[in-house]
Amino acid sequence: MSRNSKNVLGRLKSVFNNLKRVEAGLSEVIYFTAPPGRISAAEAEVRAYFYPESIGTAFISLLNGINLKDALGRGECLVIKKPGRSRVHYVLYDAGGDFYALALDQPQEPPPFQTVALRTALTLCLGFYETEISASRDAMTGLFNHGYFQRELRSLLGACEAEFEAIRENDAPLGYNLENSNIGLILFDIDNFKNFNDTFGHRMGDIVIEKVAEAAADEVSKYAGDLTLARYGGEEFAVITRGLSAELAVDLAEAIRSAVEAIDTSALAKKAGISLKPGRVTISLGAAFYEAGGIFSAGAAFSPVDVCASELIKKADLALYGSKHLGKNRVTLYDELPFKCASVIERKGDFILVNVGSAHGVDYNDSFEVYDGVYNGSTDVVNGAASKKIGCYPRLLKGVIRVSKNYGVFDSTLMEKIAVCEIDGESLPIAAGDICVPVDSGEREIYSGDVFLPREIFASRYACGPSLNADETLSGFRHLIMIDFKSVIDAVKYSAPLKFGQAVSEVETLTLKSGLKYERLFRLSSDKTVMCFKDEIVPEKVERFAAGANARLKAFAGEGAALRVSVLNTAALNKVPLCDGEILKYLRMAGFVNRYYKNASCIEEFDYQTCRRYGLFYYYRSRHAEALDIFARYETAFRQPPDFRFYQNAGVVALKTNKTGLAIKYFMMAEKLDGASPIPKSNLALIYSTTGAYDKAARYYAQCLELEPQSALYNNNMAYTLLTLGKNLKYALKCSKKAVENCSAAQLPEFLDTLGEIHMRLKNYGAAAAAYKKALCSADRPSAPEPYLKLARASLMAGEKLAAVKIIEMMKTSDEFACSASEIAEFEKIIDKY
């Protein structure tokens, strides 16, 4: 949708909401433009906007042949009644060349006093909207101002969190993409801006700000999605994105950077009235993303929206500072800061201080490889003598360091900006200035977010190392339980932090009273305790323990305090891992799923459903390859075979990664487990249709319709498949009509397009044109030319050449179709020959 379309719909929404307060019978506000003289239905239709919903062709057809200039002259209005038994009356007004129609649901035609009052109210609403917009705009640049930016960011974050809450409490549809609701923030400012003011005067500085704003606005308008460009303050700007993937948001930031760098500074000097040409204008940009799933997986509970907004701005600002640190005129992602900016500040005995900390995304389970700081990046020579000859230094790996958990020496406040690390291995002395590169920690989601409280609050020894420093490996135990105390810590850390140790002691005592006698106990962190059992544990005992512990904790620390229990039964596994790390990974996976999906019982036993839901977490975040790896890895992990949902979900993920053969295998397994479900059949039909096996697809869609004959989706897909095959078109038409009758508002444009295509194949051109018109009216105003060209072609074939000509003329004069000039010209030739 173009920027102009968004502005028009925003205006209509404001007018509708305010008019509704004074006219209860108002059901719709319609805006359209029209040239002087008589107007055709087709012409009005492609120029019209509707709020709150499109009303189809009912209103548009009533405009056919009306001379709006004469009918609405001298401040008059025009009342048109919807035909038939409908109570709807349309009141049309001319607002300085723009036309508004108010749809009123009332039995009688509105009397003159009502239409006059509505005209006055409409004028006031339009004026109020303009005033409201002006108050939200920056006077110099015309962009949104700082106040609007803050309100919009908080509004989007609130909507994002509400949507995510619904998803993680219930399995979202597999068509859902969590990236669509993630919020991105790009902050950028003008490099060396003070020089423009000091050297060329403040007038030149103002011109530079205006030109940068203009260049950024041009680039933002090229992207679909919910985007807000604002002047953050001074020479700093902000772009809020929703509906853009991280990759597209970075592309947008880079496009803004390139556009600003291309600004003609000689033209700026001329405008400022100075003869000296300034140097090029550049900007530094920082980008950060509020991923609801990512924020959660990092161990953070959902915070108030104000806190989330402040954190996102802080991250984008850190990324912007990173761009400045790296040399300016570049884009830096917050997530890249440890990779691009990390280096050793100082060495204090056995501790290494690194210039990135928890504020930069560094976690307590992270490690760094440390390289020689004088390496200049131009070669990978490893011989010192050779390096002297060619004048560069080798890339020498000096050692590996990991973030320290020694809170007897360092605290979490220091860790925010500086990572205090311990040396894991050192081949050469590590010194200040050496380069630090984070080591990939694999599935970061389940390992991040561990809490290590200061020793004066909770003194404990934490297990570490590959074998946890124990004589017996974890594979020798029948059951393992991990208790997550994070919400307890969150509940008491500010009000009564010393209570936490008492709470942990009470819980451990309660395990014994509940009949859970553990052989061994160790702590992974302050918030994670693992208990090991030689004998099998009865599930009822775990449930009794969890319920009793949470009841006591709520009375002790408040309503928000509750522990979560993760259970691993090694006897359920096909093969018990010998590595302690792999066993702990299973427990961490169960703990992550327990919190992520908010299990009502607060208990998660590691099984197929744990793996399935863990895989879906990656799927929702569009990390499809990782999701598929999880499904494939755990397909044979358990003695009990997977269920229908596991294979169904795995098939969808495989399809997303273009593993067609694997997807077919999974869907066939799902169909075998539940033959009464149409879902795997429809997925198999989809695969066969995308690979060109339309006969097989039609057979599977026929089976789907036997199970769900009224399904709009299956009827439409069957119709489209038969249309592609060119077979049984009358049955295809029947299916298509049923699909249109039963579909949702969101499906309607696509299904009407299918109906139009079938009518065109059957040479029912008038019916095809009607379907295409309705599709245009029922969709958001499309910026692609195809829907309009289809309507023009159908109108032409139906003998309505004038309607086709007017559609093409409209497209030629619209900026939205400037990129489609060649296609429009080709269609004009077809019209001329007709």
N, C-alpha and C positions, 0 to 999 in steps of 0.2 A: 504494500500500500504506500502511495507517495506521501510526501510531507503535506502537500495540499489536502489530500483526502483525509489525513488524520486531523488537520486543523478544522475542516468542515464538520467532520463527525463529532469532534470535541465541542464545537459551537452548537450543533444540534442537540447534543446531550444536555448542555447547560440550559438551552432554551426550553427543552422539553421538561426538565426537572423543575424549573422555575414557573413555567406556565401551568404545570399540573397543580400547583398550589392554589391558583385562582380559577382554574377550569377543570373540574373533576372529570368531565366527560372527554377530555383530550386523550386520544389513543395513539397518535403518531404525529411527528413533525417531518415534513418532506421539503427538501431544498433542491431546486434545479435552476439551470440557466437556459435561456432560449434566445435565438436571434430574433430580430424584429420580424413581424408578419406572422403568418399562420405556422403552427408547429405540428409536426407529425409525431405519432406515438413513438416510433422508433428513435426519433431524434431526442425527445424528452427522456426516453428511458436510459440512454447512455450518458445523459448529463445529470441524472438524478441521484440524490443521496437520501437515505431513510433512517429515522431513529424512532423507536428502538429496534424495529425489525423491518425488513422489506415486506411490502404488502402485495408483491407480485404485480401483475399487469392490470389489476382492477382500476387503480387510479390513473395509471399512465394512458390506458386506452381512452379514457374520458377526455383527454386533452386533444385528441385527434382533430385537426382542422380549426381549432380555436385561435383567434387572433388576440393574443394576450395583451398587446399594446392597446387595442381599442377597448377590450373588456375591462382592463384594470387602469384605465386612464383617470386622471384627476383624483387620485387618491381613493378610488373606489375599490371594492372587493368583489370577488366572484364566488358564488356558492354553487357547488355541483353535488348532487346526490348520487350515491352509489346505487346502481340499478338493482331491481329485484326487491326483496323484502328487507334488505339491509337497513339499519338505522343510521349508517355512517353518512355524514355530510362533510365535504371538503370545502374549506374556506381558503381562497387563494388571495395572496397579497403581493404587491410589487414593492420590494424594498430597494429602490434605486437601481433597478436592472437585475437584481437577484429576486427570484420568486420563492415564496414560502407557501406551503399548503398545510393547514392544520386539520387533522382528521378528528371530527367530533362524533361521539357515539350518543345520539339523542334522537327521539322519534320525530320531532318537528324541525323544519328548516330554521336555523338560527335567525332571530329577528335583528333589525338594524342596530339596536342598542347593544346587542351582544357582539356583533361583528366589529362595531366601533371600539368597544371595550377591549376586544381581543387584539385589534390593531395597536391600540395604545400599549397593552401589556407586552405584545411582541416587540414593539420598538424599545420599551424599557428593558426587556430581557436581553435584546441584542446589545444595547448600550451597557448594561451591567456586565455582560460577558467581555466586552472590549475593555472596560475599566478593570475587571478582574485580571485579564491578560496583561494589561499595562502594569499593574501592581506586581506582577510576577516576572517582569522583564527588566533586563539591564538597559539603562537609557543609552549608553554608548554603543553597545554591540547589537542590541535587539535579542540577545540570547536570554534564556531563563536566568534569574538572579540566584544569589546564594540561598536566600530563604526558600525559594521554590525547590531548589536542588535538595535541601535538607528534608523538606516535606515529602518530596517524591521518593527519595531513597528510603525513607522510613515506611512509606506506604507500600512500596514494592517488597521490602524485606518482610513486612507483616504478611503480605499475600503469599510470599514464598514459603514462609514457615508454616502457615495454615495448610497449604497444599501438601507440603512434605509430611506434616503430621498425619494427614489422611492416608498418605501412601504407605508409611511405615507401619501404621496400625492395621492396614489391610493390604493384601497383595495387589499392587496396581496392575492394570491391564498391560499386557506385554507390548502393546503399541506405544506405551507411555515412555517419554524420554525426559528424565529428570533435568537434563541440561536446559530444556525449554524454560524451566522456572528458576534457574540459577541467575544470580545477579552479578554482573561485572561492573567494575568501576575503573575508568581510565582517568588519571590525573596528569596534566601536563602544564608546563610553564615555559615561558620564552627565555632562551639562554641569553645570558649577559644583557638582560633588559636594561639594567641601570646605565649601560653605556649609551643606549639610544637616547635616554633622557639627558644624561650629563653632556654628551658630545653634540647632539643635534637638537636638543630642546624637548620640552614636554609635548609640544604639538606633534613632533615626530613619534614620540612614544605612543600617543593616542592613536595615531594612524596605523602603527604597527599592530597594536591590540585589535583594532577594527578589522584589519586585513587578515590576521591570524584567525579571528572568529569567523570571518566569511569563508576562508579556506576550509576550516574544520566543519562548518555547517554544510558545505557542498559535499564533503565526503560522507558525513553522517547520513545525509538524505539518500544516498545510493544504497543503503543497507535496509533490508526488511527487519522487522522486529520492533520491540518497544524500546526506543532509544531517546535519551534526554541529554541535550548538550546545554551546559550552563557555564556562566562565568563564575568561577569559584571565589575570585577576589583578586584585585590587582592584575598581574599578568598571568594568573593561574586559571586554568579551565578544567572542566570535568565532563565526562561522558558516562552516563549510567546506561548499561545494556541489560535487556532481558529478552530472551529468545534467541540469543547468539551463542554458539558454542565458544569455548575458550579460543579455539583456533581462529574463528571468524572475528572475535573481538580483538585478537592480536593483529589480524590482517587490517582491521579498521584503524587501529592505532598506528600501524605502519603507513597506511594510506594518508592519514592526517599528517604524519611527520613528513612524508614526501611532498605533499601538497604545500605545506608551509615552507619547506626548503626551496620550492620552485617559485616562490613569490618574487616578482620583479621589483627589486629595491630601487631601481632608477625611477620607476613610476611613483613609488612612495616618496622619494625625494622631491619629485616634481610637484606632487600634491601638497607637500609640506612647504614648498617655496624655498628650497635650499639647493645650492649647486653641487654640494659635495655628496657623492653617492655613498650611502652606508654599506657595510658588509652584509653578507647574506643573513637572513632570519632563520634561526633553527629553534627547535623545541626539544625538551627531554620529557619522556613519558614513562609513567609507571602504571602497571595494571595489576589488579587483584580481583579475586572472584569469591563471592559468597556462595559456596556450594553447600546446600543444606546437608547432603550426605557427607561431604567432606568435613564440614565443621563438626558434625556429630562423631564421625569416625576418629577424629583427632582427640576425642575424649571430652569435648566441651559439651556441657548441657546447653539447651537453648536459653539464651539470655534475653532480657528485655530488648525490644527493637532498638531503643536508643543506644544500648551497649553494642549491639551488633553493627549498627551504623558507624559508630565511633571506631570500632575495630577494623571495619572494612576500609574506612578512610585512612586509618593509621597504616594499614598494610600497603595501600596504593601509594601513600606518601613515602613509605620506606622504599618501595620499588622506584619511585621517582628520584629519590635521593641516590639510589643505586645507579641510575642512569647518569646522574651528575658525576658520581664517583668514577664511573667507567669512561668518562670523556665527553658526555653530553651528546645531543643530537642522535638519540637512540631510544628504543623501546625495551624496557626491562620488566619481566614478570616477577611478582612477589615470590612465586615458587622457585624462581631461578636464582634468587639472591645467594643462597649458600653455595651454589655452583660457580657463580660469576665473581662473587665478592669476598669469599672466605680466605683469610690468611692469618698467620700466627702474629699476635700482637707482642707477646712476651712469654718467656719461659720462667717459671718459678719452681725450681727444683724438679720434682717429678711431674709437675702439672704444667700443661700447655694452655695458654689463653688464646682463644680464637675470636675474631671480631664479628661473629654472628651468634645470635642466641635464640631463645624461645620466641622472641618477637619476630624473628626471621623464618620461623618454621622449623627450627632445630629441636629435636626431641631427645629425651634421655636415653633412648636406645640407639642413637645415631653414632656412626663412626666416620672418620676422615682418613684418607690417604694424604700424606704430607710430601710435597715435592720441593726440590731446590728452588728457592725464590728468585734466583738470577736467570733462570731459564726464560728465553725470550719468545718461545713458541714457534720459531721458524724452522726447526729441525728436530728430529728425534735421535740425534747422534748421542751415543752413550760412552764414547771414548774421550777421556779428558784431554789427551794430547791433541787429538784431531780438532777438538772444539777450540783450542787456542789458535790453531792455524786459520780456521774459518771465521773466528771472531764471535762465536756464540757459545752458549753453555749447554750441556746436555740436560735432558729431563731426568733427574735422579730421584728415585723414590727413596725418601729418607726413613719412612716408617709409617705406622698406622696408630691413630689415637682414637679414643672413644670418650663420649661425654661422661663426666664423672657423676657418680651418685653419692659422693662423700659429703653429706650435709653437715658433718662435723667441722668441715673446713669452709665450705662455700654455701651460700643460700640461694633461694629461687629468685630474689630480686636482682642479684648480680647476674644470674643466668639469663635474664631477659634480653640483655644486649650483648653478653659475652658468654661463649661456651667454654666452661672450664673442663679440660679433658685430661684423661690419664693415658699414659703410653702403653699401647698393646704390644708394640714391637718397634725397634729402632736400629737401623743399619748404619746411619750417619747421624751426627748430632742435629736435632731439630732446633731451629733458631728463629728469632723474629724476622718477619718478612717472607717466610716460606709459604708456599701456596697450599691451600687445603681443598681437597675435592671430596665431597660426600660419597660414602660407599653405599651402593644400592642395598636397601634393607628388605627388599622383596615386598611382601604384602604389608605395607606400612599401616594399613587400617587397623589391623589387629594387634600391632605392637606399639602403636603410639598412644599417648595420653596417660601413661603410668604416672602416678603421683608419689613423690618422695618427700615426706614431711620432715621438717627440721627435728633434730634429735631431742631437743628440749620438749617437743610436743609428743613425738612418738619414736622412742628409741628402739630400733630393731636392726637385726642383721639380715641382709637380703641375699637370696640365693643367686649365684651367677656362674658362668662357665658352662661348657658343654655337658658336663655330668652333674652339675649342681653341687659339686664338692661332696658327693655322698658315696658310701660304699656300695649301695644297691641302686641300680637303674630303675626308672619309673615303669619300665615294661614288666617288671615283676609283680606289679600290683593289679588287682582285679578291677577296682573302682578308684577313680580320682574325682575329687570335687574342687572346683575353684570358686571362692566366695569373693564377690566384687563389692567393696565398701565405698565406692566413689560417691554415691549420693549421700551417704552418711557424712563423709568429709565435707561435701558442699553444704550440708545442713548446719554443721557445728564450727566450721573453720574460722568464722568471724565472731560468732557469739560466745562459744565456749570450746576452743580447740583442744583443751586438755581433756575434755570428755571423750575424745575419740579413742584413746588407749583403753579407757574403761569400757567403752562399747565393744571393742574387739575382744577384750577378755570375757565379757558376758556372753558373747556369741560363741566363742570357743568352748566355754563351759556348757552352754546349751546344747552343743552337738553331742556331747557325752550323755546328757540327760535324755536326748531324743533317741538314744540307742545307736548313735553313729560313733563308734569307737575307732579312731584313726590310728594307724601304725606310725605315721610320720606327718609332720607339718612343716612347711617352709613358706616364706614370703617372697613373691616376685617383686613387690613394691608395697608402699604403705596401704594401697587400696586393693591389692590382690593377694589372697592367701590360698595356698593349695594344701589339701588334705588327701592322704593316700590310705587305701584300705586293702587288706589282703583278701577279705571275703566279699561276697556279693551283697549289695545294698538293696533293700526293699524300697521301691519308689515311694511307698506311703510314708516311710520314715523321713525321707528327704522333704516331702511335702509338709509333714508335720513340723519339721525343724524350720523350714523357710517361713511358714505361717507364724510360728511362735516367735521366731527371731524378729520378724518385721513388726509384729504387734508390740513387742517390747521396745524396739528401736523408735517407733513412732511416738510412744509414750515418753521415751527418754530424750529424743532429739527433735521431735516435730514431725508433721505430716509428710514432709518430703524425704525423710530418711527411710531408706529401704535397701536391703542387700539383695543382690541377684546371685543365683546359684547355677553354675555350669557343671554338668555331670558327664563323665566319660566312662563307659563300660568297655573295657578292653576285650572282653569275651565276645562282643558284638562285631568286632573287626575281623576281616578275613585274615589279615596279617598284622600282628602287633609290631609297631616300629621299635627298633632297638635304640634309636636315638631319643634322648630325653627331650631335645628341642622339638621334634616332630610331635610327640605326645602333648607337650605344652601348647603347641600350635593348635591342636584339636580343641583343647580347653579354651584357648583364646578365641577361636572361631565361634564356639558355642556362646562364650561370654559376649562377643560382639553382636551376634544375632539376637541374643536375649535382650540387650539394651536397644539395639537398632529397631527391632520390631515390637518393642514394649510388651513382652510376654506378660499376660495378666497374672500368671502364677509366679512370675519372677524366677522360673526354673527353665533351663534349656538342656536337654540331653542330646549329646552329639550323635546325630544320625543322618539319614538321607535328607530329611527336611531341613536340617541345619545347613547342609551343603547346598541344597537347592536355593534356599533363601539368601545364603551368602553369595552365591553366583548371581542371583537377581540384583543384589546391591550393585555389583559391577555393571550389570546390564543396564540398570536404570541410569547409570552415569555414563553410558555410551562407551564403556571399556569392554567391548564385545569379545575381543580375543582373550582377555583375562577371564571373563565369565565362562567362555567355552572351555578354557583350560581347567577351571574348577569342576565343571560338570564331567569332563572326560576323566579327570584325575580320581574323582570319588565314585564313578559309576560302579566300580567293582570293589569298593573299599569295605563293604559290609557283607556279612553272611546272608542277610535278608535282602532279596533283590529290590531294586527301586520300584516306585509306584508310577501310576499314570502321569501325575503332575511333574515328576522329575523328568521323564522322557519328553513330555510335551514342552516344557520350558527349555530343555536342552536342544530340542529341534528348532525352536524359534531362534535361539542364540546362534546355533550353527548356520541357520539361514542368513542371519545378519552378517556373518563373517564369510559368506559366499562358499561355505562348505556344503554344497548341495547334496552330495552323496551321503554325508554324515547326517544331514537334516532329514533326509528320506528314511534313513535307518531308525533315527529316534522317533519320528512320527509313526512309523509302522509299528514300533514297539509299543507306543502309546495307544494306537488303535487296537492292537492285540489285547492290551490290558483293559480297555474300556470301549468296546465296539458300539455302545449306545450313545457315545458322545460324537457330535458332528465336528468338534474342534480339530482333532488330528486329520480328519478327512478333508476339511476345508484347507488346512495347511498343505496337505499333499496336493490338492487341486491347485493351490497357488504356485507351488514349486513347478508342477508340470506345465502350467500356463506360462510361467516366466522362462521356461526352457524350450517352449515351442511345442510341447506335447499336448495340444489342445483337446484331442479326443479323450486322453486319460483324464485331463482336468474336468471335462464335461461329465464324465462318468462319476467322478468323486463329488462334483457339485450336485448331481442328481441324487446321490445317496444322502447328501446334506439336506436337500429339500424334502426327502422322504421323512427325515427326522424332525425338521423344522420348516414346514411348508410356507409359513408366513414371514420368514426371515427376510428383511429387506436386503441385507448384505449378500446372502446366498442367491437370492433372485437376481440381483444386479450382476453379480459375478457370472452366473449362468448365462444371462442375456449377453454380456460382453464376450464371453467365450464362444457362444454360438455365432455372434456377429463376426468374430474373428475367423471362425471356420467357414462362415457363409452358408451355414446349414440351419434348417428349421427356423427361419426368421420370424414366422408368425408366433411360434412358441416363445422365441426370444422377446418379441414385443409384449406378449402376455406377462412374462417374468419381469420385464422392465417396468411395466405399468404397476405391477404389484409392489415392486421395490419402491417406486416413487410414492405410492399410497401409504406405505408402512414405515418409511425412513424418518430419521430425525432431521432437524433443521440443518445440522452440520453436514449430513450426508446428501441433502437435497441437490445442491449444485452439480455434484459429480454424477448422481444418478439421473438427473435430467439431461445431462450431456450424453449419457449412454442412450437414453430414450430418443434424443434428437438424432444420434448417429444411426439408430435402427430405422427411424422414419425416413432418413435420407436414403438409406440402402433400399427401402421399399418404395421410394419415390413419392412419399407423402410429404412434399416439401412444405406445405402450409403448416402441418402438424409439427414438423421439425423446427420451423421458425418459431412457433409458439413455445416449444420446449426450450429452445435456446434463450428466448426472451425471459422466460420464467427462471432459467438458471442464472442469468445475469442479475435479475432482481433479487434473487434469494441469496446471493453470495456477497461477500465484501467486494467493494468496487475493484475489479481486477485490473492490474497494470499490464498484463500480457495481452497481446493482440488477438490471440487465437479465438477466445469466446466471441469477440465482436466480428471477426472475419467469418466465423461459422454462421452467425446470425445474418450477416450480409449475404453470404452465399445462399443460405436457405431462402431468404427473402427474394433474392434474384431468381432462383429456380421456381419460386411460387408465383412469379409474375409481378412482384412488387419491386420494380427496378428503382423507383424513386426512394423507397425506404433504404435500399442498399446504398444508393448514392449518398444519402444524408449521413448514414453511419460512417462511410469512408471519409466524407468531408469533416465530420466531427473528429475522427482519428487523426486527420492531417493537421488540424488546428490545435490538438492537445499535446502538451509537452510530455505526457506520460508515454506516448507512442513514438517519440522522436527516434528511438533506436530501431523502430520497425518500418522505417520509411520505404525500404526496398520491397518488403512484403505488401505494403499498402499500394505501392506503385504497380506491382504485378497484378493485384486484384482490380485496380482501376482499368488496366488493359482488358481484363476479362469482361468488365461491365461495358466498356466501349464496343466490344465485339458482339455483345449479346443482342 
